[in-house]
Amino acid sequence: MDALVAVIIVLAVAVAVLAVQVVRSERELRKLAQFLNRRDSASNARVTISVHSRGFSSLGQAINRQLDRHQGERIAAEEHASEMRQGLTYLSHDIRTPLAGAKGYAQLLEDEGDVTARRRYLEAIERRIDDASKLLDQLFAYAQVQDPDYRIEREPVDANAALAETLAALYPQFQEKGWAPRIDLEDEQLVVLADAEALARIFRNLAVNALRYGADAPSIVQRGPGISFSNRVEDPGELDAARLFDRFYQGSESRSEGSGGLGLAIVAQLCRAIGAAATATLDGDVLSVAVEFEGARR
């Protein structure tokens, strides 16, 4: 009989201890729920656990890891939004500038009776509208390559032939500057897996970047599966080569004239889409931007 009573007492104590643990656990869970419901998403606050069991400690650590991850994602999203706002502000200014110039020349044209002067004003208007169109084309191209559904069908393309065709199309721009680009291509055909249109845009953006920001004629060299565009720049101290492929990056103010800072960002995106790698290096005052093709055939 005494043994039975002892067993009942032990069971009663065990039930009481278990009941206390259940109550404490319930209270701790309610506290955690209340913390999560009331916590400001911008807060750095983390959960603290007062029930020191392995399960609750693991739960607290898991919640804090998720909060840390969420905090990192929130900060990154805010930085991205700030960068986009600033970049779009710069881009809108770059677009408005040629349009304002075109409007000014249009007003001069309205009161001009001299035929030669009218022709000159019309040419100036056309150039400025063309500048604005190029910026809008860049913005559209960047939005296109940023689309998660954007896909490129790759097929064998003669990279050297695509490069030669691109440079030929830009001949008037080189001629206007009085530049003759130094071109050094290997004799063997370089066949890469790419989309012909994407490859042409990559080469065009690289050539236009050299034309727009270079201090002299570029040197365009192909060695093995790589093609590089190199020329001197006027303001090497203002450039961060590691950021040249960032969207809206323009370095110094002089680089923002007529550009939205998207040309090389588009190059980087298209290179990733075709399995190539784009890099930029600055050696003294010589900037080199190169594309290395994966799986190229010769």
Stockholm file with secondary structure:
# STOCKHOLM 1.0

chainA/1-298         MDALVAVIIVLAVAVAVLAVQVVRSERELRKLAQFLNRRDSASNARVTISVHSRGFSSLGQAINRQLDRHQGERIAAEEHASEMRQGLTYLSHDIRTPLAGAKGYAQLLEDEGDVTARRRYLEAIERRIDDASKLLDQLFAYAQVQDPDYRIEREPVDANAALAETLAALYPQFQEKGWAPRIDLEDEQLVVLADAEALARIFRNLAVNALRYGADAPSIVQRGPGISFSNRVEDPGELDAARLFDRFYQGSESRSEGSGGLGLAIVAQLCRAIGAAATATLDGDVLSVAVEFEGARR
#=GR chainA/1-298 SS CHHHHHHHHHHHHHHHHHHHHHHHHHHHHHHHHHHHHHCCTTCCCCCCCCSCSHHHHHHHHHHHHHHHHHHHHHHHHHHHHHHHHHHHHHHHHHHHHHHHHHHHHHHHHHTCCCHHHHHHHHHHHHHHHHHHHHHHHHHHHHHHHHSTTCCCCCEEEEHHHHHHHHHHHTHHHHHHHTCCCEEECCSSCCEEEECHHHHHHHHHHHHHHHHHHBSSCCEEEEETTEEEEEEEBSCGGGCCGGGTTSTTCCCSGGGGTTCCSCHHHHHHHHHHHTTCEEEEEEETTEEEEEEECTTCBC
#=GC SS_cons         CHHHHHHHHHHHHHHHHHHHHHHHHHHHHHHHHHHHHHCCTTCCCCCCCCSCSHHHHHHHHHHHHHHHHHHHHHHHHHHHHHHHHHHHHHHHHHHHHHHHHHHHHHHHHHTCCCHHHHHHHHHHHHHHHHHHHHHHHHHHHHHHHHSTTCCCCCEEEEHHHHHHHHHHHTHHHHHHHTCCCEEECCSSCCEEEECHHHHHHHHHHHHHHHHHHBSSCCEEEEETTEEEEEEEBSCGGGCCGGGTTSTTCCCSGGGGTTCCSCHHHHHHHHHHHTTCEEEEEEETTEEEEEEECTTCBC
//
